[in-house]
Amino acid sequence: MNGENVPPPTREQIAELVGAVSDFLKKDGLFNIAWLDESEWLPLFGRVADALRPLRSFPPRLDGWPQRTGRAIRGVASAFDGITSDWGWEAIAEPEPSRSAHVKACRDRFLETVERTMYEAAVSWQAGSEELPIPKWVDTAAEDGWNHGYRPTMSPEQGMACWDDVRAKWLKTPPLGKCAPEVAEPRRLAIIEAFNLLESALKDADTDAKRREVKESASPAPVQLAAPFSSPPSEDDEAAPINRALAGVDAVAELREADSSMRPAPSGICSLPQTIDEAIQALRRKRATTQAALIEYMQDRKTASIDDVGFTVHGDTNTSEDAIRQNITRINKSMIEYKMPLRFGVGGGYVHKEVLPE
């Protein structure tokens, strides 16, 4: 797209990139479970890659757009390419169907080489549980393993001995890339800077378009010279100059309204979350990822054991009940702040969820 007569990018293309990067930047925090973090990032990453692809080959100066627009697009592309390289997600940045085929192949390999070993250790340990003590979270993993068709492949003692190692590998091994996805701070600052530039260019372009539309609609009709021997002016004809003047006043008011509508809202003003999903995202933006993880885990549950919460939410089966209780205390404070009718408690070795009447 380096020819002189190439049409500039459309507003829809620029707006899609702005929306994709905005959602990408809102994702914050980690579960400390590599495959789960990858699943969270995958749709956000793919959307940015898809929105950026058609804009990469446009020339630096784009007709009909503020001059900084091309620079902003190149800035987003440079920062995003750095993130892609850091994670080893070059194949995931490719378009469909190549992306989905690559993701499936990676996950199949993870299932065969990592997850299988963990399940086989769990079911093998459980097979000798009459003689050997077995923690509840191992018992749970073993049940999942049986349901997935796995069977004992080692002695119960061997399963118990290797459990910690195979479970740690299952938690920390990224199926899709070379590391767990996390945006390094220099990359984050670079993409934020480019995003702010691009977003402001889009707003300016929209404001200019609105002004042109208002001015065109407010342009006075051309003066019609009266023909010789014309009939006497009617009341409507005499009122025309007044009506045009009024139309001009209305046009000015509309222009001012358009300018004010494009002006950014004062900083620090934001609405409260309206749904549980919005509350989860709000907590992640505040880096309260452990709070968000527990609410998300409990969405379709009324109770969950301390062991399961420690394993799934905190990523550590040895998480103390006191640490879980402290997280719940913070969650309940957040729910009060967000005016959400949701509370959690701990008792009898279980985490309990309560939905308050509204």
Secondary structure by P-SEA (a helix, b strand, c coil): ccccccccccaaaaaaaaaaaaaaaacccccccaaaaaaaaaaaaaaaaaaacccccccccccccccaaaaaaaaaaaaaaaaaaaacccccccccaaaaaaaaaaaaaaaaccaaaaaaaaaaaaaacccccccaaaaaaaaaaaaacccccccaaaaaaaaaaaaaaaacccccccccccccaaaaaaaaaaaaaaaaaaaaaaaaaaaaaaaaaaccccccccccccccccccccaaaaaaaaaaaaaaaaaaaaaaaacccccccccccccaaaaaaaaaaacaaaaaaaaaaacccccccaaaaaacccccccccaaaaaaaaaaaaaaaaaacccccccccccbbbbbbccc
